[in-house]
Amino acid sequence: FKWMEKDESNPYFTYDPSKCIVCSRCVRACEEVQGTFALTIEGRGFESRVSPGMHQLFIDSECVSCGACVQACPTATLSEKSVIKIGQPEHSVVTT
């Protein structure tokens, strides 16, 4: 999927298909958690990939930008733009 370009049309997250392992976690999160059915697996075999509709960008799809797919993605294929800009947290603090 290196020949496919990133989809940065959504204002909250980016989609980089070159990192996708087609695990379908994002598709299941979209269907089961949000109930939107905005994501699907397009193609068959080695040509399969996650798609927000038939050859659409995320901004043109039925995506409501809930973030369930971004949270479910294990490979950073779907990444929040704020995390890309600011970076991953370095430490956490437990407070009362």
Residue, then its C-alpha position, 0 to 999 in steps of 0.5 A: f500500500k505504499w503507492m496509496e497516499k495518506d488521507e488527511s481530509n478529516p480535521y481530527f485524524t489521518y489515515d495512512p494505508s501504508k501502515c495498515i495490516v487489515c486487522s478490521r478492528c477499526v471496522r468493528a469499532c465503527e459498526e459495533v461501538q458507534g453503529t455508523f457502518a462508515l468503514t468497510i474492507e475493500g478488495r480481496g486477498f492482498e489487495s484488501r484495505v480499509s476504506p471509508g466507502m467506495h473510493q471516498l475520502f474520510i471527509d466525504s464518507e458517513c464518518v462522524s469523527c467519533g474516534a472509535c476507529v482511531q482508538a482501536c487501531p493497533t498500528a497508527t494507521l489512523s492517528e489523531k492529528s493532535v498526537i502527530k503535532i504534539g507527540q506521544p506523552e512521555h509520562s503520566v501522573v496519578t493524582t487524587 
